[in-house]
């Protein structure tokens, strides 16, 4: 396959290697400005790409030598929106003639680096992107004589707080809304050598005005703050003050430990007037990279009156599309044979998280925990955990498949009793009373163990925590997705499970090879490469949509191989599971296949879901060459999208 026009960044790096005489910035490099870097970033404040002309500082050092003796120190590079970083004039970095090198990079660039430490100040939120500290320290052992492309992977080092604010009919408009975070640490010092952040003493009692984007009926308030969970601050809670139309009211987030580095802690807040008093309802917190963390639904009124009781769904995770906000803690992996124990699984229409250490007909010893996000029961008087689970092939299920809980302020796990186990892969519902943890913030975990004598399979779905008490209020129905939000899970193929992209169905009609591609990609860290075979290959994902609403499909593909072609084959599906055919001409590529092109191509389709639609089958296909009938070519896919539009 020929991709000569695609990897221009690698070509530039190769040119630099061929021309290198020394590491002197003044050496002649045939017009090159030094290494051109490709980058991967989880997300920026305003999306998942760099802002044009973002300034990045980069260090290069001999492998293992440390930033203190870097051969290129704090060189300024300029970002493009496609992720490419090019040197500012006079700042080019050049690979040495031999040996291996490491790289450290950061944003936003500053000349004021003292002792390899950056001053951090989040007191001014008027331009959030300008204070979004991101850091790269994972590009190591690059061989100077063989390197062609150098990729830098960045992660967020601060915490983003997002309030998605709505109103009811008692409030005319949200224009003019102000939200302050009260009494927080605003300054710190970031060590480029090891990525540690320390709060500056004496700056722990400042008020920060959140950045507000008000649209009349909705508003978004955002702030980037020091991560209280991992930074040496005295912060134990977070106080929010809402100001609107000359009235103000305060809500306290009692557990500051949820504000972890590299997370976006998001709350839904609804404003209203109750008996002449302003009220805000703050919903569950969710965390995304730049990870989901539920809080409690809390009503706060101006006079500090009592909060209405009732029932609140604190956590609701079906595992329909992946592991959700749960994390996996592998204590012991299957010796030499397995890279995971927990994975996302499916059988017929069931979707679940599954644990197993039975690999290739052999039983292996293992221990792995599926850990919940933090569960805020601080306002609850009672709470209940329910989940559906099934298992088979266990020795003693009650010993091998267990449930544990801990207060997040300590790592003191206590076992909880699972009241029902079932048998033979038949799902049963377990109910666990969590009232002993009322008034606290906890985590719980599903603990799987296996031995060489017994390596069972455990499947879990429909995990729910319901709290009652002052943190209550009524349980709201599942909100419909907001327009503009990508409805696909893992749209850029960043997450992979068991060598396949998470949440995508790659089994049906998949007779060709599917590979995670890290060098040829449209965006992010990865793309999906599919090999053409003698029959149809496809990848697909089914997504719930609503009849009568308008949607946009888009995706990128690279077809630069004479042995392979691509086309789209989307479908609307009704409640009976059957395809709705009266829209096929609009969303299926019937009349032709893709033509070879050295550049990435984009497909964009807009459609209105017909009557009876309950979900969409988002599907793209890879075929052998239609003229020669030759198989074995490659098609690359990336940045898939399905969004509702106005």
Secondary structure, DSSP 8 states (H G I E B T S, - for coil): ---TTT-HHHHHHHHHHHH---S-TTS--TT--S--EEEEES-BTTBSS--TT-EEEEEEEETTS-GGG-SEEEEEEEE-TTS-EEE-TT------SSSEEEEEEEES--S--BTTEEEEE-S--TTGGGG--EEEEEEEEEETTT---EEEEEEE-SEEEEEEEEE-TT-S--TT-EEEEEEE--EEEEETTTTEEEE-TT-SSEEEE-EEEE-SSEEEEEEEE--TTTSS-----EEEEEEETTEEEEEEE--GGG--TTEEEEEEEEEEEETTEEEEEE---EEEE--------EEEETT-------EEEEEEE--SSS-TT-EEEEEE--TTT-S-SEEEEEETTEEEEEEE-EETTEE--EEEEEE---EE-TTEEEEEEEEEEEEES-S-HHHHEEEEEEETTS---EEE------STT--EEEEEE-GGGTTSEEEEEEEEEE-SS---EEEEEEEEEEEEETT-----------TT---SSSTT---EETTEETT-B--TT--S-EEEESSS-SSSS-EEEEE--SS-EEEEEEEE--TT-EEEEEEEEE---TTEEEEEB-EEEETTS-EEGGGHHHHB--S------SS-EEEEEEEE--TTEEEEEEEEEEEE-TTT-----EEEEEEEEEEEE-
